[in-house]
């Protein structure tokens, strides 16, 4: 074995399956499946991708029996997993931008306790189920099935910013999930508006995982744009007089304090509204925090999955769903963290000085370019706080 082949083997990448037209490895012979954000644009995984990855693992692996130890590549950004069993199952649950796997031994005597692992996907993480003899490149953690020939559930991360840790605890600095813990998420934001974090522009605060756990760059653009769009449709709704168009560089506290007044105004205007009418009004004219829940849910609950593990080349569906992010004709600016925000209209009073909004070209291209929000840092730890 040559030195280059040896390095690839240590990295979990000695076997190279065929690649799809968008540059992602696909299972040989069409077997297995995968889940990751790579199916549409080269953007960082956000809460829909984590939740759909959990759904994929539970669906694809729920009936499978795994065996042996857990294999780790030499360069994986996580510890060795001290778990071994002759027969065990894997289940998954997501919260914001984290995913927890539970390895449960099928041991009647209960001699082997369950093992939990919590993953962060970083810039390019995903899970893939494939033949064990045809491992994808950059498969940094591998769980092998007991069947013959065996398959492997792999944590695949080409850019190696993703990581895992042992135990069942979620990262304590992260707030409630915008998808699975909506009421707690909303309360956590509205009761902490005195925090200095809300002195920043709303587009930057939407990336603060202490309050908006699960929101990333493509979601913040879509949320702010759809809220802006609601204000320009001419709805004659109960709270319309209090609604504001929100530029991305408006102060976050100014934007979010208005939500309390809107809720009170809704009650005053017409207390005789039935519950069904109130629900309909909220659906037709959602506020910013509601959009932080409903926009990710559009991706998760789409009738035709926008990110389908069995059809990872479904580029058109996700591209057509996007209304703002990387969309031709939209304006863009870099925020103070160096990440690009796409928007329509005026940038707002806190826009960075010395920058002029750039327009995304309208000419067609066969594929969306890589997300400019995430240049590769010289030090991988430098990206840790932004993931």
N, C-alpha and C positions, 0 to 999 in steps of 0.2 A: 504494500500500500504506500503510495507516494505521500509526501508531506501535505500537499494540498488536499488530497482525499482524506487524510487523517484528520485535518482541521475540520473539514466538512462533517465527518462522522461525529467528532466531538461536539459539534454545534447542532447535532440532530438533523443534518441536512445531506447525508450521503446519498439518498435516493431523490431524484428529481422527477416528479410526475409531470405530464404535459401541462402547458400553460394556456389559459384562455386568451381571448382576443384583447382583454383589458389588463393582461399581465398578472393574473392571479393563478396560482397552482390549482388544478382541479383534480379530483380523484381519477386514477387510471381506469378506463373501462366504464366510467360513469357511476362507479359504486360510491358508497359513503355519502358524505355531505360536508358542508362547512358553514360557519357563520362568522361574519365580520363585516365591518363597515366598508371594506375594500370593494364591495360590489358596485359602488356608484362613483364616489369621488374619493380622492386621497385626503380625507379629513379625519380628525381624531374621533374615536368612538365616543358617543354620548349616551344618555340613558336609554333611548330606544334600542340601540345596538346591544347594550348590556342585558336589557330585559328580553330581547329576542334571542340572545345567546343562551340565556337561562331556559327559555321555552324550547329551543333547539336541543339542548342537552337532555332535558326531561323527556322530550318526545322521542329523540333518537336513541337514547341510552336507558330509558326507563325499564325496558325489558331485557337489557343486556346484563350479563354477569361478567365482572372483571376479576382478574386473578394476578397474584404476584405482588411485587413491589412497584413503586412509582419511579419511572425513569426521568432523570434530569440531565439536561445538556450541561456541558462544562461552563457555558457562558450565560446561563439563565440567571435572571435577577431575582432570585428567591432561594430559600433554604432547601436542603434535602428534605424529603417528606418521610418521616419515620413511621410508615404504615406498610404493613404486609398482611395479606390474607389470601387464602386459597379460593375464596369466593366472596365478592362484595359488589354492592351497587353504588351508583353515583346519582346524586340529585343536586339541583341548583336553585338558587334564589338570588335575585338582583335587588339592589337598593342604590339608586342614583348611579354613580359611576363606579360601583363596586359589584362584584359577583362572588357569591359564596358557594363553594362546592362542599358537599358532605359525602364522605366515603363511609359506608355502613357495611360491616362484615355480616355475611349470612351465617352466623355462628350461633347455633342453638344455645350453647353454654354461655354466650356473651363474654368470652374471654378477651376478644379484641374490641376495645372501645372505638367509637366512631372518630374519624379524623376530619376536621374542618380546615378549609383553606379559603382565604379571601384574596381575590384577584383584582388588580387594576389593569386596565387594558393599555394604558399609555397612549401612544400615537398610532399603533398599528396592530394591537392585540386582537386575537379571534380564537375561536375553538373550531376544530375540524375533526371529523371522524373519517378514518381512511384505513386501507389495508396496512398492517404493521410492516409488511415488506416494502411498502412504497411511501415511506414517511415524507412529508413535505419539508422544505427547507425551513430552518429556524423554528423547529418544533422543540421548545425548551422544556416542556413537561409532558410526559406521555403516560397514559393509563391503558393497559393492555387487557383485551377481553379474553375470556377462557375458551372461546370457540376455536375451531380449527378450519381454515387458517385464521389466526387472530387478527383483530382490528385494533386500532389505537385511537383513543380520544386525545387529541393534542392541543396544547396551548401554543399557538403559533404567533410569533412576534418578530417580524423582520427588523424593526428599528430598535428593539430591545429597551424600550422605555417602560414597558409593562412589567409588572412584578406580582409576586404572591407572598403571603405570610401565613404562618400557622395559627390556628385558633378561629373562633367563630365571631370575634368582635369586629364590628364595623369601625372604620377610622373615626375617632371621637370628634375630630374637627369638622366633620361633614354634618350638615343639617338634615332634616327630614327630606325624603325623596319627593321630587315634584310629581312623580307618577303614582307611586303606591301609597304615599302618605300625604295626600294633598291638603287636608284640613290642618294637619300639624305643620306642614310647610308654610301655608298661608299665615297661620298664627305666629309662627316663628319670625316671619318677616315683619308683620305689622306691629308686633310688640317690641321690636328692637330697632325702630327707626331712629333712635337717638345715637346708635352706634356710628362712629366716625366713618365706617365703611360706606355709609349712604351719602357721604359728602361727594363721592365720585360720580361720574356720569353713569346713567342707567345702563348703557351698553357694557361698561366695565363691571358694574356690580352684578349683572346677570351671570358673570363667570365666577363669582365668589361662591365656592362650594359650601361655605358655612351657612349660606342662606338659600342658594339655588342649586342644590345637590342634583346633578344630572344634566344641567344646561351647559352646552358648549357653543362653539362658534357658529355652526350652521343653524342651531336652534335659536340663538339669540337674534340672529338676523331675521329669521322667519317670524319669530314672536313680535318683534318691534314693527316689522313691516305689516303684518296682518292686523295689528292694533291700529297702525296708521291708516290702513285700508278701510277698516271699519268706520273711521271717522269721516271718510270721504264718500260714503255710500248714501248719505242723506237719510239715514234711519230716523224715524220719528218715534223715539223710544222714551221710556220713563226718565232715564237719567241722561239723556243726550245733551242737555244744557250744561252738565258738569264735565263731560268728557273732553279730554285734551288730545290733540295730536302730539305724539311723543317723538321728538327728534332723538337720535341715539346719544347725543352729547348734552342732554338735559340732566340736571342734578337728580340723582335717584330719589332723594328724600322728597323733593318737590313732587315727583311723579307718584310716589307710593302713599304719601300722606293724603293725597286727593281721594284715594280709594275708600278711606273711612267715611268721608263726606258723601261719596257716591252711594255707599250702602245705606246711610241714614236717609238720603234723599229718596232712594227707591221706596223705602217704607212709608215716607210721608206722602208721596205723590198719590198713591192709590192703595190704601191698606186693604181694600176689598179684593185685590187680585187673588185669584186662586193659585194654588201651588203649581199647577200645570202651566198657567200663564207666566208665572214668575220664572219657571225653568226655561220656557220658550224665549222669554226676553233675555235671559242670561246667555242662552245659546246663540241668539242672534247678535248680541252686542256684548261679548265677553270683555272683562277688564284684563289688565296686564297679567295679574297673577293667575287668573283662570286660563289664559292662553299658555302660561308656563306648564300647565297640565294638559290641556287639550291638544296643543300642537304635537308634543311627543306621542300622545295617544293616537294621533292620526297615522303615524308611522307604524306603531305597534299593532293597531287594529285594522289596518287597511285590508279590504276584501281580497285584493291581489297584493300579496306581501311585497312591500317596496324593497325589502332586503330579504330575499328568499334563499335559504341555505341550499335548496335543491336546484336553484337557478341563479347562480351567483353572477351571471352575466346580464341580469335584468337591470341594465343601466338606464334604459329609457323610462322605466316606471318612477325611479327616484328622481331623475332629472326633471320629469314632467311635474312631479309633486312640488319641487322647489319653486318658490315664487320670487325670492329675493337673492339668496345666497349664490354668488357666482353667475347670476342671471344677466344676460346682455341688457344693457340700458340702465342698470342700477349704478349708483355712485358708491365709492368706497373710500375709506380713510383708515389709517393706522391709529389704534388707540395708544395709550401711554405704555402699555405692555408690549407694543410692537405687533399686535394681532390685528388683522384686517376686519373691519365691520362693513357690511354692505347695507345700503339703505336707499330710500327715495325721499326727495324733498330736502329741506335744510338740515345741516348736521347738528345745529344747536349751539347754545352759548358757551359750552365748555369744550368745543372742538379744539384739537391741538393747533397751536399757532404755527404759522409757516407752512401749513399743508393746504393743498387745494384738492377737493374731491375729484377722484378719477372715475371716469365712466367705463363700465365693462363693455368691451367691443361687442357689437351686434352681429358680426359675421359668424357664420356657423362653423363649428369645428366638429370632428368625429367623436371627440371625447373631452370632458371637462378637464382642465389642467389641475395639477396638484394644488392642494390647499396652501396658499402662501402664509397662513396663520402660524405654521409650525416648522420653521427652519430647524435643521438639526443642530443642537447646541454642541460646543466642543466638549462640555462636561454633561453627561446624561443627567446628573442630579440637578442641573440648573433648570430642567423642565418640570421637576417634581411638584412644585407648588402650583403650577398652572394646569395640571392634569385633573 
